[in-house]
C-alpha cells in the first residue's frame, strides 16, 4: 500500500509540473509574439471592435494600452509558471484566463466572425475550431493545476520571486518598446526581410488529374490517359481527382496606382532586377513630419544613384498635396490599400527596399542613417557611396538570428537569477543553523 501511495504521489507530481510547464510555454510564446508586434495586436482588436461593437467609437490609444497589457500579462504569467514562483497567484490567474478565453473562442468557432483569433499574432495561424479545442485542453490543465498547485516544484524561492517578476516585466517591455518605437524584433508577415513577394501575391492553383473510364462486358477500367485499351471498350466519361490543394495568395490587394499618371507599378516591382525604394506613408496626416528632411535626402540619394523611389499611401489627394507643401517632398506618390500598407511595415513612415520582388531591407525611417555628411549636403558619405553597403550596414536580422538572440536574452538572466537565489538561500540557511554544543565548548 505504501508503495502504491508513493507511485500515485509521484505521478501526481509529474503530471502537475507537466501541466505547469506546458501552460508556461503557451503563455510565454503567446505573450512574446503579441509583444513583438503590438500594432498588429492593436489592428486585431480594432477588427474585433468593428465586428462586435460596430457603433462604438473606441479610442485607438485605449486599444493600444489593452494590447500592451494583454501581451505583457500573458508573458509575465508564463514566466511565473515556468519558474514555479507565486504558485497560488499564477495558478488562479492561468485558470481565470482560460475560463475567459475558452468560451470566447467557442463563439468565434460557431459564428466565425474573424478568420483568425490572433492568439499567436501573425506567427501561427489556427482555425477557430482548432483554437477552441486547444483552449479547452489548456482549461482542463489549468483546472488541474489549480487543484494541485501545492505540488508545483519551485525553481526559485519565495523571497526571489520579485527578481523573476521584475525581469519578466523589463524583458517584455523592451520587446514592446522596439515594436512601437522602431520595428518588431521579429517579422512574421509576408513582407519580412528575405521574403519573395512573387510567392505571396499570386494564388497557387489546385492540381487535378483526369481519369478516363471505359466499360466492356460489365467490367469498368479507369485510366489516367485518354484512349481505350482497344476499340471494343465503351467510353463512360471522365472524372478529376485532386492532386494538391490550391493555396490562396498571402498578399491581397497588391497594387500601387500612380496618383498623377495612373500607372500601376506592382508588376514592375516584382520583376525589376535593380533596387527599388518604397517609402510607406499609410496616412500622411498622422505621419511624423520631423523625419521629412531625412526622407527627402533618401529620395535625392536615389535620384543621384539611378535607384527607383516611390511613396505609397492610402491618403486623399488633398492630404498628399498638404504633405508636399509642408515637407517639400518631390517624390512621386502611389495609392495603395491601407491594410496592405500597414502589413508592409509597422511604422508611419517606413522604408522598404525591393530587388527582383524580394524584400532586401526594411526600416522605420528614423532608423535609416544619415546619407550626407555634416560639412556638405552635396557630398555623400564615402561608406554609403555603394547602396549595397548601406543595405548591408542597416538591414534587419533574419527571424532565426533574432530568435536565438532573444532566447539567449531570456534564459541567461533567468539562469543568473536562479544561481543568485540559490546562493542567497544557502547563506541564509547557514546563518540560521545553530552551532553544536561540543563545538561551543571547544571554542571556549
N, C-alpha and C positions, 0 to 999 in steps of 0.2 A: 504493500500500500504506500509506503513511504517513497519507494522508487517511482511508482506511478504518479504520485503527487509532485515529485521533483520534475519528472518529464513534462507534466502538464504545465508546471510553473515556467519551465524553460521555454516551452512552446508559446505560451502567452507573452513572455518577454521578447522572444524573437519576432512574433507577429506584430506586437505593439510597435517595436522600433522599425520594422519593415514599413508599416503604415506611415509612421512618422517621417521616415526618410523619403518615401515616395511623395507624400504630401509636400514635404520641403522642396523636393526637386521641381514639382509642378509650380509651386508658388514662386520660387526663385526665378525659374525660366520665364513664367508668365509676367512677373513683375519687371524683369530685366528687359524683355523685348518691348514692353509697353513704355518703359522709361527711356529706352533708346530713342524712340520716336514719339515724343509727347504730342506733337502736332498731328501725327497720324491718328492717335487716340482721340484727340480733340475732334477731328473730322468724323470719326466713327460715332462719337457722342452726338455730334450735330445731325448725323444721319438718323440716329435713334430719335432725337427730338423732333425731326421732321416727320417721321413715321407715326410716333405715338402722341406727340403734342404739336400738331400742325399749326395751331392758332397761338401757341405760346412764343413769345419773343424773348428767348433766353440769351442773356448776355454772353458773348464769346469768352470773356475773361473768367466768368463763373465756370464755364465748361472746362476751360484750361486748368483752373485750380482743381476741379474734380478729377481731371485726367492725371494730374501730377500726384494728387493724394491717393488715387486708386493704385497706380503703379508702385508708389512708394510703400503703401500699406502691404500689398502683396509681397513685395520683395523683402521687407523687414520681417514679416511673419515667417516667410520661408527660411530666412537666416536663423531666426529664433528656434524654429523647429529643427533645423539641421544641427545646431549646436546643443539642443536639448535644454535650453535655459528658459526661464519663465514658463514652466510646464503648464500650470493652470491657465494662465492667460493665453498662451499660444494654442492650447487645445480647444478652449472655448471660442477663440477667435476663428480658428480653422472651421469649426463646426458651424458657427454663425454665418461665415461667408458662403459655405456650401449650402446651407439652408436657404440663403437668399438667392444664389445664382442657379441652383438646380431647377426650381420651378420656373425661373425666368427663361432658361434655355429650353424648357419644355414648351413654353408659349411660343418661342421662336421656331421650334421644330414643327409645331402643329400649324401655325399660320404662315410661317416663312416670310416675314416682312422684310428681312435682310438676308442676303445670301451667306454672309459670314458674320459670326457674332463678334469677332475681333478679340477673342480670348488670348490669342498669341500674336496680336498685331498682324503685321504682314509676313512674319517669319514662317508660320504654319497656317495652312488653310484647311479647315474642317467643315464638313456639312453640319447643319444644325442638329440633325438626329445623332450624328457621331458625337457632337459636343454634349448633348444631353446624356447619352449613355456614359460618357467619360465622367461627367459631373455626378451622375447617380452612383457610380463606383467610388468616386472620391468622397461623396457624402457618407457612404457606409464606412469607409475607412476613418473619416473624421469622427463619426459617432463612436466607433470602437476605441479610437484614441482618447476621446474624452472620458470614457468609462475607465480605461486602463492608464490614465495619464501618469499615475504614480510609478508605473513601470518604465517610463521613458528614461533612457540612460543619458546622463549628463556628459557633455564634452567640456563643460565649463561650470565653475562653481556659481552659487547664487550671488556671491559678492562680485564676481567678474562679469555678471550679465550686462552691466552698464556699458562695459567696453564693447561687447558684441553689438548692442543696440546702437551705440554711437557710430561704430564702424559702418553698420548697415545703412544708417541714415546718410552719412557722409558719402558713401560709395554710390548709392542710388541718386543722391542729389547731384553728384558730379556727372553722372551719366545723363541725367535730365538737363543739366546746365549746358552740356555740349550739344544736345539735341535742339535746344531752344536758341542758344546764342550763336552757335556755329552750324554744324550739320550733325545728323545722327552718327554715333561712333560705328554703327554697323548699318548697312543699307540692304533691306530685303525686297526692294521694289525692282521692277524691270528696267529702271534707269540707273542701276548701280554701276560704279566704275568697273569696266570689263564686260558689261552686258552688250550683246549684239542685238540691236533694235530690229534687224531683219528677221530675227526669230520670234520677236514679240508682236509685231504689227500685223502679221499675216496668219490667217487660220490654217491649221494643218488638217486637210480634208481626210475623211474616213476612207479606208481602203476596203474594196469589196472584190470578191471573186465570183465569177459567173459559173454556175453549174448547169450543164445541159442534161436533160432527162430523155431517155429513149425506152421504148417498150417492145417486147416481142414474146408472143405466146404466154402472156401473163407475167413475164419477168421484166423488171424495171432496172435499168442501169443508169448511173449518174457519172458523167464525165466532166472534167474541168477544161475541156477543149471542144470546139464545135466539130461536128462530124460523127455520124453514126458508125458503129462497128462495121456494118455493111448495109446494103440497100434494103434488106428485109426488115430492118428495125424502124419503128414508127416514132416520130418526134413528138414528145409530150409537152415540152416547154422548157423554160429556164427558171432558175431562182438565184438569188445573190446571197452569198454568205459573207459576213463582215470579217475582215482580217484584222483591222485595227481601228479603234475608236478615233474619231476626229478630235482635235484639240482647238478650242476657240482661242482667238488672239488674246494675249495677255494685256496688250495695249490697245485701248479703244479710242476712237476719235482722233487718230494720228493724222492731223492735217494742220498746215500753217499757211494761211491765206494773207497775201500782201494787202495791207490797208490802203496802199496807194495804187499799186498796179493790178492787184487782184490775182497774182500768180501764186500757185501752191508749190512750196519748196520741199514738201515731205519726201517725195521720191528722190529728189536731188540729194537730200541729206543721207539717205540710205545708200546711195551709190557713189558719192563723191569720195575719191581716194585721198583728198587733201584735208587739212584741218579746217573745221568749221566751228566758230564760237557761237553759242546760243545764250543770250542774256535773257533770263526768265524773269519778267516783272508781271506776275499774275494780276496784281491790282496796283496801278500807278498811284492811286490816291492814298494807299497805305504803305507805299514803298519808302525806304529810307533815303531821303534826298541828300543826306550828308555824304553818301558814297557816290554821288553823281560825278564828281571830278575823276574818281578812280575809274568809273565806267567809261567816261569819255576818253581817258588815257588808254584803256584797253582797246577801244574802238580805233583810236588813232594808230596804235601799235599794229593792229590787224590790217588797217589800210596800207600802212607803210611796208608791211611784210607779205602782202597779197594773200591774206587769210580772210575767208568769208566770215561775216559777222551779221547776225540777225537778232533783233529783240523780239521776244514773244510775249504777248499779253492777251488778256481777256477783257481789257478795259474798253470803255467807249471812246470813240474818235475824239470827242471834245476833251476828255480827260488826258488822252495822249498828247494833244496839242498843248495843254497846260503844262504837262511834264516837259515837253520840248522847250517851252518858253522859260520855265523856271530853272532848268538844268543846262540848257544849251546843247541838248542831245542832237546829234546829226545822224545817228544810226537808224536804219530802216526798221519799222515795226510790222510785225505779222500777227494776225489774230489767231487765237487757238482756244481750245476748250479749257475752261477754268479748272476742272478736275484733273485734266491731263497735266496742266502746268504745276499744280500742287503735288502731283505724283512725281514729276520730273525732279524737283528739288524742293527741300523743305526750308527755303528762305526766299524772301521777297525784298531785294532781288537776289538771284543766284546765277551762277555761270556754269555751263556745261561745254565741254569740247568733244566733238564727234569726228571720227575719221572712218570712212567706209562703213558707216552705220553703227560703229562701235563706240561706246562711251569711254573715252580715254582719261577724262579728268572731270572733277566736279568740285565746286567751292561755293560757300557763302561769299558774296562779293567782298565783304570786309576782310576776308582771309587771303585774298589774292595779293601777293607782294607788289610793292610799287614798281612800275616799269621804267620810271625815269629817275635820273639822279637829282639830287638837291641843287646842284650847280646850274644845270641847264635842262629845261624841259624838252629840248630838241635832241638830246643825246640819250639813247637807250643804254642802260647799264650793260656792260660787256657780258656779264654772266647770263643775261637773258636775251642776247642777240640771236640765239638759236631757240626757236619756240619750243623745240623738243626738250631743251634743257629746263625751260620754265615748267613744262609739264612734269618732268622728272623730279623737279625740286618740290613741288607743292601738290601733286596729285594725291588723292586719298589712298589709304591702305585697302587691301582686299579684305573681305569679310573673314577669311581664315586667319590672317595676321591679327586683325582686331580681336577675334575670338580668343586667340591664345594670349594676347596682351591683357584683356580684361579678365580672363580666367586666372592668370597669374596675379593680377591685382586683387582678385577676390580671395584666393586660397592662401596667399602668402601672409597677409595681415591676420587672417583667422588663425593660421598656424602660430604666428608670433604671439597673438593674444592667448592662445591655448598654453604655450610654453610659459608665458609670464604668469598666468593664473596658477599653473601647476607649481611654479617656484614660490609664489606668494603663499599658497596653501601649505606647502611644506614648511616654510618659515614660521607661519602662524601655529602650525602643529607642534613644531619643536619648542616654541615659546611656552605652549600650554602644558607640555609633558612635564610631570613632577620629577624631581631629581631623586633617585633611590636613596634610602636612609644610610645604607652602608657607604655610599659614595660621599654623603654629607659628613659622616664621622671621619672618613679618611682625609677629607679636605680640612676638617677642623684640626 
